[in-house]
Amino acid sequence: MTKITENSIEQLAIERLKEQGYQHNDTPQRNFEDVLLIDTLQTAIARINPSIPIAARDEAFQQIQRIDSPDLIANNEIFHRLLTQGVPVNYTQDSNERGDRVWLVDFNNPDNNEFSIINQLTVVENGINKRPDIVLFINGLPLVVIELKNPTDENATLKSAYQQLQTYKATIPSLFITNAILVISDGLEAKAGALSAEFTRFMAWKSADGIMLASHLVSQLETLINGILNKATLLDFIRHFIVFEKTQDAKTGITSIKTIKKLAAYHQYYAVNKAVESTLRATAISAGIKDDPITR
């Protein structure tokens, strides 16, 4: 019988991600202080925004690198807005000042983006060296961090994977400025959560297609990878199903505004998309459009 180890779980996750079209990049050319794959990101920006002048594209890239306040959640919210709404730039064209948006990701065409996996990514910040298990990049941006534990080790639980992520957030926060989703797993159970979420708010992804619940014979990690981390769903989820809410925190006796990042649960994601599809079809029928507006 093959012994289950954390490494074997890591390799399983990598293989499942490769089946979804991710490229495994085990020797990235980068400085350990850089969390962005700079060449990949700059190439993607040029590919996705060919009509925008080089200087404006460079300015968009610089805006991403200038996100650097002491508050990680505030930084993450700023980046999420730039990612999902485009980076605002100005440039002169035909003697006229023009405002435009530079897109870091092509949300409409998943295959126009570069999806890659790096396992055991070395990150050095303030002299501290850490290596998260798996980091998923889209166009050189580290958007998903996966922390794994061995299910045969009674001390290596989902809770310990969550606590490891908290350590990373405290010691190498630069990796999490761009983070969209955190994943914790022991190879069997797997849960996804937001950057600010407590452990109890991490949730399993229980369906790979939104039609049927996954069999209990399939590990939650595989279901999560197939369900939310496939290219199209991940892009859709990042763009439309992540919110930042402001709440008042008066626990200390001093009322302050706290930002909480929230992810939609799997059933919310599928329910909303089904409702949107139904509305589009009904609108098309009433307008006399014969082709399916979802597939055409």
C-alpha positions as CSV (number, residue, x, y, z in Angstrom):
1,M,0.0,0.0,0.0
2,T,1.4,3.4,-0.9
3,K,2.0,5.6,2.1
4,I,0.1,8.9,2.1
5,T,2.4,11.9,2.6
6,E,2.0,15.6,2.2
7,N,4.1,15.4,-0.9
8,S,1.8,12.8,-2.5
9,I,-1.2,15.0,-1.8
10,E,0.7,18.0,-3.3
11,Q,1.5,15.9,-6.5
12,L,-2.1,14.8,-6.7
13,A,-3.3,18.4,-6.6
14,I,-0.8,19.4,-9.2
15,E,-1.9,16.6,-11.6
16,R,-5.6,17.6,-11.2
17,L,-4.7,21.2,-11.8
18,K,-2.7,20.3,-14.9
19,E,-5.8,18.4,-16.2
20,Q,-7.6,21.8,-15.9
21,G,-5.0,23.4,-18.2
22,Y,-2.6,24.8,-15.7
23,Q,1.1,24.7,-16.6
24,H,3.5,23.5,-13.9
25,N,6.3,25.9,-13.5
26,D,8.8,24.3,-11.1
27,T,11.8,26.6,-11.9
28,P,10.4,30.1,-12.2
29,Q,13.0,32.8,-13.0
30,R,12.5,35.4,-10.3
31,N,14.0,37.1,-7.3
32,F,12.8,35.5,-4.1
33,E,11.6,39.0,-2.9
34,D,9.3,39.3,-6.0
35,V,5.9,37.7,-5.6
36,L,4.8,38.6,-9.1
37,L,6.1,36.8,-12.2
38,I,7.1,40.1,-13.7
39,D,7.9,39.1,-17.3
40,T,4.7,37.0,-17.5
41,L,2.6,39.8,-16.2
42,Q,4.1,42.4,-18.5
43,T,3.7,40.1,-21.5
44,A,0.0,39.5,-20.6
45,I,-0.7,43.2,-20.2
46,A,0.7,43.8,-23.7
47,R,-1.3,40.9,-25.2
48,I,-4.6,41.8,-23.6
49,N,-4.3,45.6,-24.2
50,P,-2.7,45.9,-27.6
51,S,-4.4,49.3,-28.4
52,I,-3.1,51.0,-25.3
53,P,0.3,52.8,-25.6
54,I,3.3,51.1,-24.0
55,A,3.8,54.0,-21.5
56,A,0.2,53.6,-20.3
57,R,0.6,49.9,-19.9
58,D,3.8,50.5,-17.9
59,E,2.0,52.9,-15.7
60,A,-0.7,50.3,-15.0
61,F,2.1,47.8,-14.0
62,Q,3.6,50.4,-11.7
63,Q,0.2,51.0,-10.0
64,I,0.1,47.4,-9.1
65,Q,3.5,47.5,-7.5
66,R,2.7,50.7,-5.6
67,I,0.0,49.0,-3.4
68,D,1.8,49.1,-0.1
69,S,-0.2,50.3,2.9
70,P,0.3,48.8,6.4
71,D,-3.2,47.2,6.1
72,L,-3.2,43.9,4.2
73,I,-6.9,43.8,3.7
74,A,-7.0,47.4,2.4
75,N,-4.2,46.5,0.0
76,N,-6.1,43.4,-1.1
77,E,-9.3,45.4,-1.7
78,I,-7.5,48.0,-3.8
79,F,-5.9,45.3,-5.9
80,H,-9.2,43.4,-6.3
81,R,-10.8,46.6,-7.7
82,L,-8.0,47.1,-10.1
83,L,-8.1,43.5,-11.2
84,T,-11.9,43.3,-11.7
85,Q,-12.5,46.9,-13.0
86,G,-9.3,47.5,-14.9
87,V,-6.4,49.8,-14.0
88,P,-7.3,53.4,-14.8
89,V,-4.7,55.2,-17.0
90,N,-4.4,58.4,-19.0
91,Y,-2.5,59.0,-22.2
92,T,-2.4,61.5,-25.1
93,Q,-3.7,60.3,-28.4
94,D,-4.1,62.5,-31.5
95,S,-3.3,65.5,-29.3
96,N,-6.2,64.7,-27.0
97,E,-6.0,63.5,-23.4
98,R,-7.7,60.1,-23.1
99,G,-8.8,58.0,-20.1
100,D,-8.8,54.2,-20.4
101,R,-8.5,50.9,-18.5
102,V,-5.7,48.4,-18.6
103,W,-6.8,44.9,-18.0
104,L,-4.5,42.5,-16.1
105,V,-6.7,39.5,-17.0
106,D,-9.0,38.7,-19.9
107,F,-12.1,37.7,-18.1
108,N,-14.1,37.1,-21.3
109,N,-11.5,34.7,-22.9
110,P,-10.0,32.3,-20.4
111,D,-7.6,30.9,-22.9
112,N,-6.1,34.3,-23.5
113,N,-4.6,34.1,-20.0
114,E,-1.6,32.1,-18.7
115,F,-2.5,29.8,-15.8
116,S,0.4,28.3,-13.9
117,I,1.2,26.3,-10.8
118,I,4.3,26.8,-8.6
119,N,4.7,24.4,-5.6
120,Q,7.0,25.2,-2.7
121,L,7.3,28.8,-3.9
122,T,10.2,30.5,-2.0
123,V,9.2,34.0,-0.7
124,V,11.7,36.1,1.3
125,E,10.4,39.2,3.1
126,N,12.2,41.1,5.8
127,G,14.8,38.3,5.9
128,I,12.1,35.7,6.6
129,N,11.9,32.7,4.2
130,K,8.6,30.8,3.7
131,R,7.5,28.3,1.1
132,P,3.7,27.8,0.7
133,D,2.7,24.4,-0.7
134,I,1.0,25.5,-3.9
135,V,0.4,28.9,-5.5
136,L,-1.7,29.4,-8.6
137,F,-0.9,32.3,-10.9
138,I,-2.9,33.9,-13.6
139,N,-0.8,36.0,-15.9
140,G,2.0,36.1,-13.3
141,L,-0.3,37.2,-10.5
142,P,-0.5,34.9,-7.4
143,L,-4.2,34.6,-7.0
144,V,-4.7,31.3,-5.1
145,V,-2.7,29.9,-2.2
146,I,-3.2,26.2,-1.3
147,E,-1.9,24.8,2.0
148,L,-1.9,21.1,2.4
149,K,-1.6,18.7,5.4
150,N,-1.1,15.0,5.8
151,P,-4.4,13.2,6.8
152,T,-2.4,10.4,8.5
153,D,-0.8,12.8,10.9
154,E,-3.1,13.5,13.8
155,N,-1.4,16.8,14.4
156,A,-1.7,18.0,10.8
157,T,-5.4,19.1,10.6
158,L,-7.3,21.5,8.4
159,K,-7.1,23.9,11.4
160,S,-3.3,23.6,11.4
161,A,-3.3,24.4,7.6
162,Y,-5.4,27.4,8.3
163,Q,-3.0,28.5,11.1
164,Q,-0.1,28.1,8.7
165,L,-1.8,30.5,6.3
166,Q,-2.1,33.0,9.1
167,T,1.6,32.7,9.7
168,Y,2.3,33.4,6.1
169,K,0.0,36.4,6.1
170,A,2.0,37.8,9.1
171,T,5.5,37.0,7.7
172,I,5.2,37.3,3.9
173,P,2.1,39.6,3.5
174,S,3.3,40.7,0.0
175,L,2.2,37.4,-1.4
176,F,-1.4,38.0,-0.3
177,I,-1.9,41.5,-1.6
178,T,-3.1,40.0,-4.9
179,N,-4.8,36.9,-3.3
180,A,-8.3,36.0,-4.4
181,I,-8.9,32.6,-2.7
182,L,-7.2,30.6,0.1
183,V,-7.6,26.8,0.1
184,I,-6.8,24.4,2.9
185,S,-6.8,20.6,2.5
186,D,-5.6,17.3,4.0
187,G,-6.1,15.6,0.6
188,L,-9.6,14.4,1.6
189,E,-11.4,17.4,3.1
190,A,-10.8,20.7,1.4
191,K,-12.2,24.2,2.1
192,A,-11.9,27.6,0.5
193,G,-12.0,30.9,2.3
194,A,-11.2,34.6,2.0
195,L,-8.2,36.5,3.2
196,S,-10.0,37.9,6.3
197,A,-12.1,34.8,7.1
198,E,-11.9,32.9,10.3
199,F,-11.5,29.1,10.2
200,T,-15.2,28.5,10.6
201,R,-15.9,30.6,7.5
202,F,-13.9,28.3,5.2
203,M,-16.3,26.2,3.1
204,A,-16.3,23.0,1.1
205,W,-17.1,23.2,-2.6
206,K,-19.6,20.3,-2.9
207,S,-20.3,20.1,-6.6
208,A,-18.1,20.2,-9.6
209,D,-20.8,21.2,-12.0
210,G,-23.7,22.7,-10.0
211,I,-26.0,19.9,-11.1
212,M,-25.1,17.0,-8.8
213,L,-23.4,16.9,-5.4
214,A,-20.0,15.2,-5.6
215,S,-19.8,11.5,-4.6
216,H,-18.4,10.9,-1.1
217,L,-15.9,8.6,-2.9
218,V,-14.3,11.6,-4.5
219,S,-12.0,13.7,-2.3
220,Q,-13.2,17.2,-1.6
221,L,-9.9,18.5,-2.9
222,E,-10.6,17.1,-6.4
223,T,-14.1,18.4,-6.3
224,L,-12.9,21.9,-5.3
225,I,-10.2,21.9,-8.0
226,N,-12.7,20.7,-10.7
227,G,-15.5,23.0,-9.4
228,I,-14.0,26.3,-8.6
229,L,-10.4,26.2,-9.9
230,N,-11.2,25.4,-13.5
231,K,-10.2,28.3,-15.7
232,A,-13.7,29.7,-16.6
233,T,-15.2,29.3,-13.2
234,L,-12.2,30.8,-11.4
235,L,-12.3,33.9,-13.5
236,D,-16.1,34.3,-13.2
237,F,-15.9,33.7,-9.4
238,I,-13.1,36.3,-8.9
239,R,-14.9,38.9,-11.0
240,H,-18.4,38.6,-9.7
241,F,-18.5,36.6,-6.4
242,I,-16.1,38.3,-4.1
243,V,-17.2,41.2,-2.0
244,F,-15.6,43.5,0.6
245,E,-18.1,44.6,3.4
246,K,-17.6,47.4,5.9
247,T,-18.7,46.7,9.4
248,Q,-18.5,48.6,12.7
249,D,-16.3,47.0,15.3
250,A,-17.0,48.2,18.8
251,K,-15.4,45.4,20.8
252,T,-12.7,47.6,22.2
253,G,-15.1,50.3,23.2
254,I,-14.0,52.4,20.3
255,T,-16.2,52.2,17.3
256,S,-14.1,51.6,14.1
257,I,-14.8,50.5,10.6
258,K,-13.6,47.0,9.7
259,T,-13.4,45.5,6.2
260,I,-14.4,41.9,5.8
261,K,-13.7,40.0,2.6
262,K,-16.4,37.4,1.7
263,L,-16.6,34.6,-1.0
264,A,-19.8,33.2,-2.3
265,A,-20.6,29.6,-1.2
266,Y,-20.8,27.0,-4.0
267,H,-24.7,26.8,-3.9
268,Q,-24.8,30.7,-4.1
269,Y,-22.5,30.7,-7.1
270,Y,-24.4,28.2,-9.1
271,A,-27.8,29.6,-8.1
272,V,-27.0,33.1,-9.2
273,N,-25.5,31.9,-12.5
274,K,-28.6,29.8,-13.3
275,A,-30.8,32.7,-12.5
276,V,-28.8,34.9,-14.9
277,E,-29.0,32.3,-17.6
278,S,-32.7,32.0,-17.2
279,T,-33.2,35.7,-17.4
280,L,-31.0,36.0,-20.6
281,R,-33.0,33.2,-22.3
282,A,-36.3,34.8,-21.3
283,T,-35.2,38.1,-22.6
284,A,-34.0,36.6,-25.9
285,I,-37.3,34.8,-26.4
286,S,-39.3,37.9,-25.8
287,A,-37.0,39.8,-28.3
288,G,-37.5,37.1,-30.9
289,I,-33.8,35.9,-30.9
290,K,-33.6,32.4,-32.1
291,D,-30.0,31.6,-31.1
292,D,-29.3,30.6,-27.5
293,P,-27.8,33.8,-25.9
294,I,-25.8,31.6,-23.5
295,T,-24.0,29.6,-26.2
296,R,-23.8,31.8,-29.3
